[in-house]
Amino acid sequence: NIEELILAKALNVGTVRIPDLENKLHRIFLPRRWQVTKEEYEALVPSMRLASHLIETSIPYLSNFLPSDQLHQVLAPKTRNADGSCSGYTVHLRTDNVSPKKLEETRAELNAVSESVFWQVNYEMYQTLSWQGITRTVFDAPRPWAEIQPEETMTSDTRLKSQGYTRRPLTIGIMGEYVMALRQLTPGSEAHLRAIFLAAITMTHEVSHAVFQQDFRSLDYDPTQGYEPWVGRDCWADLGLSCVGWIFSGYNPMPCAIGSIDHPWDFQAPLAWFKQFTIDEQPLYETAYSIGVPYLEGILSTTFWDSLGNPEAS
């Protein structure tokens, strides 16, 4: 209901506060990691600043995956039960009371992983494959991009290991719609704010994939389909959804589909929180909760993040 979205300040609020984030970019977003033009990179910087904050916020979550050696000591292969269900291959998430030493080890390992990540902008993949972002396990696979099969990754891994690589280099693709919106939409508009926010969410989502996929051992547990492990009781084996859901208390943000809007990625549609369900839940319907524009203004402000203090000191 559009009237309710307006009342919730998720739509048609008028002029909005321009983001003023000035924080340091995470190493994974430094210019040398991007295979894009200067104009494309500069357009994405506000989103990278928010994503850098979100990545630091997620360090307790990521400490379950980094350093990789600790993760692979406890992972078990996925097995198929007689009733068709699967067991094993689950990360039992622990995010409370993580030791300062473990958090520092995770940050250090993520910095090392950053050196094996290459970012690109792809202007075709959303139109052809509906990908807002994608982590490519064959980093030099030619375009046009298609889904990479596990056997292709294994062949590439063999080649890379013979060349002395100790971890898998990855290409992360971001849909060109983000760059076009950030360059063409008016700063201080709702749509521009949504584009900054959602591009940051996609970057954070893909970094969550990268922390697992960068290890050559990622295919050891499910070599046929190449799925990632389940996390806790999550019903989807998708580390991007899982990590973003952890950051936002069990919810992932997405554009709403309202009225005649057929292309929500033009960022004119309001945003909503969608629940990350667990395997214990069997909902008859799904409820989405609108995201007010004032919330986006807040999370994209220096004042908000300064109010939280320094996460590295906690």
C-alpha positions in Angstrom: 0.0 0.0 0.0 1.7 3.2 -1.2 -0.1 5.4 1.4 1.3 3.2 4.2 4.8 3.4 2.7 4.5 7.2 2.6 3.3 7.2 6.3 6.3 5.0 7.2 8.6 7.5 5.5 9.8 4.8 3.1 8.7 6.7 0.0 8.2 10.3 -1.1 9.9 12.0 1.8 11.3 14.8 -0.4 14.9 16.0 -0.1 17.2 13.8 1.9 20.5 14.3 3.8 23.5 13.6 1.6 25.7 10.8 3.1 28.8 12.2 4.7 30.8 9.0 5.6 34.6 9.7 5.6 35.9 6.5 7.1 38.9 4.6 5.8 38.1 2.0 3.2 38.8 -1.6 4.0 41.8 -2.9 2.1 39.6 -5.1 -0.1 38.2 -1.9 -1.6 41.5 -0.1 -2.4 41.9 1.1 -6.0 44.4 -1.5 -6.9 41.8 -4.2 -6.3 39.4 -2.7 -8.9 39.5 -3.4 -12.6 37.3 -0.4 -13.5 37.6 3.2 -14.7 38.3 6.0 -12.4 34.8 7.3 -12.8 33.2 4.0 -11.9 35.4 3.6 -8.9 34.6 7.1 -7.6 30.9 6.5 -8.0 31.1 3.5 -5.8 33.2 5.0 -3.0 30.2 6.0 -0.8 29.0 2.4 -0.9 32.5 1.1 -0.2 32.6 3.3 2.9 29.4 1.9 4.3 30.5 -1.7 3.3 33.8 -1.1 5.2 31.8 -0.3 8.3 29.5 -3.4 7.8 32.5 -5.7 7.3 34.1 -4.5 10.5 30.8 -5.0 12.2 30.7 -8.6 10.9 34.2 -9.5 12.2 32.7 -11.7 15.0 30.7 -13.6 12.4 33.6 -13.9 10.0 35.8 -15.2 12.8 33.9 -18.5 12.3 35.5 -18.7 8.8 38.8 -17.0 9.1 41.6 -18.0 9.6 40.6 -20.8 7.1 42.8 -23.5 8.7 40.7 -23.3 11.9 37.4 -23.6 9.9 38.6 -26.6 7.9 39.6 -28.5 11.0 36.0 -28.7 12.0 34.0 -28.9 8.8 32.5 -32.3 7.8 31.5 -33.3 4.3 27.8 -33.1 3.4 26.0 -36.5 3.5 22.7 -37.5 2.1 20.4 -39.3 4.5 18.0 -42.2 3.6 15.0 -39.8 3.7 16.7 -37.5 1.2 17.7 -34.8 3.7 21.3 -33.7 4.2 23.4 -33.5 7.3 26.9 -32.4 8.1 28.7 -29.5 6.4 27.4 -27.0 9.0 29.1 -24.1 10.7 28.0 -23.8 14.3 28.0 -20.1 14.6 29.7 -18.5 17.6 29.8 -14.8 17.8 29.5 -14.0 21.5 32.6 -13.4 23.7 35.0 -13.9 20.8 38.5 -13.2 22.1 40.4 -10.1 21.1 43.1 -12.4 19.7 40.7 -14.3 17.5 39.2 -11.0 16.2 42.6 -9.7 15.3 43.5 -13.0 13.6 40.3 -12.7 11.5 41.1 -9.1 10.5 44.6 -10.1 9.5 43.4 -13.1 7.5 40.8 -10.9 5.7 43.5 -8.4 4.8 45.5 -11.3 3.3 42.4 -12.5 1.4 41.9 -9.0 0.0 45.1 -9.4 -2.0 43.5 -12.2 -4.0 40.2 -10.3 -4.8 39.6 -8.4 -8.0 36.5 -6.3 -8.5 34.7 -5.6 -11.8 31.6 -3.9 -12.9 29.4 -5.9 -15.3 26.7 -4.2 -17.3 25.1 -7.3 -18.7 24.8 -9.9 -15.9 21.7 -8.5 -14.2 19.8 -8.3 -17.5 20.8 -11.9 -18.5 21.3 -13.7 -15.2 19.6 -11.5 -12.6 22.8 -11.2 -10.6 23.3 -8.0 -8.5 26.7 -9.4 -7.5 28.7 -12.6 -8.1 31.9 -14.1 -6.7 33.7 -15.9 -9.6 35.8 -18.9 -8.6 37.6 -18.9 -11.9 38.9 -15.4 -11.8 40.0 -15.2 -15.4 37.0 -16.8 -17.0 36.1 -14.8 -20.1 33.0 -12.8 -20.7 30.1 -13.1 -21.3 29.8 -14.6 -17.8 27.9 -17.8 -17.2 27.5 -19.8 -14.1 30.8 -21.6 -13.2 30.5 -25.3 -12.6 32.5 -27.1 -9.9 34.5 -29.1 -12.4 35.6 -25.8 -14.1 36.7 -24.5 -10.7 38.6 -27.7 -10.0 40.4 -27.5 -13.4 41.4 -23.9 -12.7 42.5 -24.8 -9.1 44.9 -27.4 -10.5 46.4 -24.9 -12.9 46.8 -22.3 -10.2 48.3 -24.7 -7.6 50.9 -25.7 -10.2 51.8 -22.0 -10.6 52.4 -21.7 -6.8 49.1 -20.1 -5.7 48.3 -20.8 -2.1 44.7 -19.5 -2.2 42.2 -19.1 -5.0 42.1 -15.7 -6.6 38.5 -14.4 -7.1 36.8 -11.9 -9.3 33.8 -10.2 -7.7 31.3 -8.7 -10.1 29.0 -5.8 -9.3 26.0 -5.1 -11.6 26.4 -2.0 -13.8 23.0 -0.7 -12.7 24.6 0.4 -9.4 27.2 2.5 -11.2 24.7 4.0 -13.6 22.4 4.9 -10.7 25.1 6.4 -8.6 26.4 8.5 -11.5 23.0 9.6 -12.9 20.7 10.0 -9.9 20.6 13.3 -8.1 22.5 13.4 -4.8 20.1 14.2 -2.1 17.3 12.1 -3.7 15.7 9.0 -2.2 16.7 6.9 -5.2 20.4 7.9 -4.9 20.4 7.0 -1.2 18.9 3.6 -1.9 21.5 2.9 -4.6 24.3 3.7 -2.2 22.9 1.5 0.5 22.1 -1.5 -1.7 25.4 -1.4 -3.5 27.1 -1.6 0.0 24.9 -4.5 0.9 25.8 -6.4 -2.3 29.5 -5.7 -1.7 29.3 -7.0 1.9 27.3 -10.0 0.7 30.0 -10.9 -1.9 32.8 -10.4 0.6 31.1 -13.0 2.8 31.2 -15.5 -0.1 34.9 -14.6 -0.8 36.1 -15.5 2.7 35.0 -19.1 2.1 35.6 -19.4 -1.6 39.2 -18.1 -1.5 40.3 -21.4 0.0 41.1 -24.2 -2.4 39.4 -26.6 0.1 36.0 -25.0 -0.4 35.0 -27.8 -2.8 36.2 -30.7 -0.6 32.8 -31.1 1.1 30.3 -30.8 -1.7 32.3 -31.3 -5.0 29.3 -32.2 -7.1 27.2 -29.1 -6.6 29.7 -26.8 -4.9 27.3 -25.4 -2.3 28.5 -23.5 0.7 28.0 -24.8 4.2 24.8 -24.1 6.2 25.3 -21.7 9.1 23.6 -22.5 12.3 19.9 -23.1 11.6 19.7 -21.0 8.4 17.5 -22.6 5.8 19.7 -21.4 2.9 23.3 -22.4 2.4 24.3 -18.9 1.3 27.0 -17.2 3.3 26.1 -13.8 1.8 22.5 -13.9 3.0 23.7 -15.4 6.3 26.3 -12.7 7.0 24.1 -9.8 6.1 21.2 -11.3 8.0 23.5 -11.6 11.1 24.5 -7.9 10.8 20.8 -6.9 10.6 19.4 -9.1 13.3 18.0 -11.8 11.0 16.9 -9.7 8.0 18.1 -8.8 4.5 17.1 -5.6 2.7 15.6 -5.8 -0.8 13.6 -3.4 -3.1 9.8 -3.7 -2.9 7.7 -4.6 -5.9 4.8 -2.1 -5.9 2.2 -1.1 -8.5 3.6 -1.1 -12.0 7.3 -0.9 -11.1 8.8 -3.8 -13.1 12.4 -2.8 -12.6 13.0 -2.3 -8.9 16.7 -1.9 -9.5 16.1 1.7 -10.9 15.9 2.5 -7.1 12.7 4.4 -7.3 10.9 1.6 -5.3 11.1 1.7 -1.5 13.2 -0.9 0.4 12.0 -3.5 2.9 13.5 -6.0 5.4 12.9 -9.7 4.5 13.4 -12.3 7.2 16.2 -14.9 7.0 14.3 -18.0 7.9 15.6 -21.0 9.8 15.0 -24.7 9.1 12.7 -24.7 12.1 10.2 -22.2 10.6 7.4 -23.1 8.1 5.7 -19.8 7.4 2.4 -19.7 5.5 3.3 -16.2 4.3 6.1 -13.8 4.4 6.0 -10.3 6.0 8.3 -7.6 4.8 9.0 -4.5 6.9 9.5 -1.2 5.1 12.9 0.6 5.6 12.3 4.3 6.2 14.4 6.8 4.4 15.5 8.4 7.8 17.1 5.0 8.6 19.1 5.2 5.4 20.1 8.7 6.2 21.3 7.6 9.6 23.3 4.6 8.6 25.0 6.6 5.9 26.1 9.3 8.4 29.4 9.7 10.3 27.4 10.7 13.4 25.7 7.3 13.5 29.0 5.3 13.3 30.8 7.6 15.7 28.0 7.0 18.2 28.9 3.3 18.2 32.5 3.8 19.2 35.6 2.0 17.8 34.6 -1.7 17.2 38.3 -2.7 17.1 38.7 -1.4 20.6 35.8 -3.5 22.0 
